[in-house]
Amino acid sequence: MATTGFVGSHLALSHPLRLRLVQNLGEAGFTALYSIVAILTLGWVILAYRAIEFSMPLWIAPGWWWPVASAVMLFACVLLAGSLIRNPAFPVRGAAKRAGEPPRGVYAITRHPMNWSFALWALVHISLSWSPRNLIVAIGILVLAMAGSIGQDRKKRSVVGQNWVDYERRTSFVPFAAVATRKLAWRSAFPGWIALGGGLTFWLVATWLHAPEVSPIATLTGAGLD
């Protein structure tokens, strides 16, 4: 229920309810409401996760997979760090104009770098451990990331118009699809040093925070699992 509340409230506030709430509360009021709901529902998820008793996972990944998962997590962190810089999807003044610029960095990799960072986080967790509480949270985050990306494209087409339609044509939903199909040059997908440095920092901090909770091999993933 907690995960449903977290995912459902995010999707509802980001899409069907957003316009009316912004009209009634203003951008600042809506941002405050969104932040409060996000914090409360995320806290609910954390408390519910900890309240569920530990149970033996139905699946635990073999040792060779952990370094692979670690590499995927590092890539996800780079996407997350890069998505915080000049993101044309951010609901801030002037952001939509960036959709008309040549895609580069993480936006040449995918036009939804932040959501894909969350999706990859979820997929890594699912691939490493099938405990009930891990699956519930990870699947919820995966649904939120993918549904949020689809909803964001739909919303931006309506709000931004042709500029976003053209941006979709020049970029890709699936990571690296635009460069693989030669819509963009491979060199344009270099994330940039800020994204690389920020991503590495995120990954190292996550690894350090989870280190007491997992085995030495699992520590490499930056994710504590059952």
ZIGICOR-V763788 format. One record per residue. N is the residue number from 1. RES is the residue in one small letter. OMEGA is omega in radians with two decimals (999 if undefined). Layout:
{{N:RES:OMEGA} {N:RES:OMEGA}}
This chain:
{{1:m:-3.14} {2:a:3.13} {3:t:3.08} {4:t:3.11} {5:g:3.14} {6:f:-3.11} {7:v:-3.10} {8:g:-3.13} {9:s:3.10} {10:h:-3.11} {11:l:-3.11} {12:a:-3.12} {13:l:-3.10} {14:s:-3.00} {15:h:-3.00} {16:p:-3.07} {17:l:-2.97} {18:r:-3.05} {19:l:-3.12} {20:r:3.13} {21:l:3.10} {22:v:3.12} {23:q:-3.09} {24:n:-3.03} {25:l:-3.00} {26:g:-3.10} {27:e:-3.11} {28:a:3.13} {29:g:3.13} {30:f:3.13} {31:t:3.11} {32:a:3.12} {33:l:-3.14} {34:y:-3.11} {35:s:-3.14} {36:i:3.13} {37:v:3.14} {38:a:-3.12} {39:i:-3.11} {40:l:-3.11} {41:t:3.08} {42:l:3.07} {43:g:3.09} {44:w:3.12} {45:v:-3.12} {46:i:-3.14} {47:l:3.14} {48:a:3.11} {49:y:-3.12} {50:r:-3.12} {51:a:3.13} {52:i:-3.13} {53:e:3.11} {54:f:3.07} {55:s:-3.12} {56:m:-3.14} {57:p:3.07} {58:l:-3.12} {59:w:2.98} {60:i:-3.06} {61:a:3.07} {62:p:-3.05} {63:g:-3.08} {64:w:-3.09} {65:w:-3.05} {66:w:3.08} {67:p:3.09} {68:v:3.11} {69:a:3.10} {70:s:3.13} {71:a:3.11} {72:v:3.11} {73:m:3.10} {74:l:3.09} {75:f:3.11} {76:a:3.12} {77:c:3.09} {78:v:3.08} {79:l:-3.13} {80:l:-3.14} {81:a:3.14} {82:g:-3.10} {83:s:-3.13} {84:l:-3.08} {85:i:3.04} {86:r:-3.13} {87:n:-3.12} {88:p:-3.13} {89:a:-3.11} {90:f:3.14} {91:p:3.12} {92:v:-3.09} {93:r:3.08} {94:g:-3.09} {95:a:-3.08} {96:a:3.14} {97:k:-3.13} {98:r:3.10} {99:a:3.12} {100:g:3.14} {101:e:3.08} {102:p:-3.13} {103:p:3.08} {104:r:-3.12} {105:g:-3.11} {106:v:3.14} {107:y:2.99} {108:a:3.07} {109:i:3.08} {110:t:3.13} {111:r:3.11} {112:h:-3.06} {113:p:-3.13} {114:m:-3.14} {115:n:3.11} {116:w:3.07} {117:s:3.09} {118:f:3.14} {119:a:3.12} {120:l:3.05} {121:w:-3.13} {122:a:-3.12} {123:l:3.10} {124:v:3.13} {125:h:3.12} {126:i:-3.09} {127:s:-3.05} {128:l:-3.06} {129:s:3.10} {130:w:2.98} {131:s:-3.08} {132:p:-3.07} {133:r:3.09} {134:n:-3.13} {135:l:-3.12} {136:i:-3.10} {137:v:-3.08} {138:a:3.12} {139:i:3.10} {140:g:3.12} {141:i:3.13} {142:l:3.10} {143:v:3.14} {144:l:-3.10} {145:a:-3.09} {146:m:3.12} {147:a:3.11} {148:g:3.12} {149:s:3.12} {150:i:3.12} {151:g:3.13} {152:q:3.10} {153:d:-3.13} {154:r:-3.13} {155:k:-3.11} {156:k:3.07} {157:r:-3.12} {158:s:-3.04} {159:v:-3.07} {160:v:3.09} {161:g:-3.02} {162:q:3.13} {163:n:3.12} {164:w:3.08} {165:v:3.10} {166:d:3.12} {167:y:3.10} {168:e:-3.14} {169:r:-3.08} {170:r:-3.10} {171:t:3.14} {172:s:3.03} {173:f:-3.14} {174:v:-3.13} {175:p:3.08} {176:f:-3.14} {177:a:-3.11} {178:a:3.14} {179:v:3.12} {180:a:3.13} {181:t:3.06} {182:r:2.95} {183:k:3.14} {184:l:3.09} {185:a:-3.14} {186:w:-3.10} {187:r:3.14} {188:s:-3.10} {189:a:3.03} {190:f:-2.99} {191:p:-3.06} {192:g:-3.04} {193:w:3.12} {194:i:3.12} {195:a:3.13} {196:l:3.13} {197:g:3.12} {198:g:3.13} {199:g:3.11} {200:l:3.11} {201:t:3.09} {202:f:-3.08} {203:w:3.14} {204:l:3.12} {205:v:3.13} {206:a:3.12} {207:t:-3.13} {208:w:-3.12} {209:l:-3.10} {210:h:-3.04} {211:a:-3.12} {212:p:-3.00} {213:e:-2.98} {214:v:3.13} {215:s:-3.14} {216:p:3.12} {217:i:-3.10} {218:a:3.12} {219:t:-3.11} {220:l:-3.08} {221:t:-3.05} {222:g:-3.11} {223:a:3.06} {224:g:-3.09} {225:l:3.06} {226:d:999}}
